[in-house]
Structure formats: structure tokens, C-alpha cells
């Protein structure tokens, strides 16, 4: 069932609830790091292929966590923009130690 959200602040608790398993969060974290690495490679080399690699790696790691660990559908399927913001907020919170991934 698709839910409706009026703001990102309203969406984010739902997003976190879809990421209960620390290993799913870890895979998201790895995917985001890889995304950043490929974007840096793009900036350094100017090779457009790194855009493809960035999105492929980011989504592959995250979706693996959802399908095989969390056993749910990624929020990206229903809320792509809010989900993208959620990924970055969760990544930042992991760096700040707010979520345990180890």
C-alpha cells in the first residue's frame, strides 16, 4: 500500500523503519561511498562512464540489502526523491554514529 507524505520530515521515520537491519544500512553505506568515489573519479577524469557506475553501484548495494536482507521493496520505487534525500541523511547519521552498522 502506497502512503502519502506531505514533507521529507514526515517521510523520514518511514524511511528509517524500512531500514531496521544494520546489515541493510551497511550495504546502503557502502553503496553511497562507492557513488561518491565514482563521482570523484568523474570530476578528476571527466569520463562520463563514471556517472553510470556511480548510480549502478549505489542502487545495486542498496537494493541487495532490501531484497535479500530486509525482504522489502526499496522506498525508491514509490518515493524516489524523498528516498534519495533519505539515503544521504542516513549516510550522514551513520557517519555521526547515530546508526550502528558494525
C-alpha positions, 0 to 999 in steps of 0.5 A: 500500500502506497502512503502519502507524505506531505514533507521529507520530515514526515517521510523520514521515520518511514524511511528509517523503519524500512531500514531496521537491519544494520546489515541493510544500512551497511550495504546502503553505506557502502553503496553511497561511498562507492557513488561518491568515489565514482563521482570523484573519479568523474570530476578528476577524469571527466569520463562520463562512464563514471556517472553510470557506475556511480548510480549502478553501484549505489542502487545495486548495494542498496537494493541487495540489502532490501531484497535479500536482507530486509525482504522489502521493496526499496522506498525508491520505487514509490518515493524516489526523491524523498528516498534519495534525500533519505539515503544521504541523511542516513549516510550522514547519521551513520557517519555521526554514529547515530546508526550502528552498522558494525 
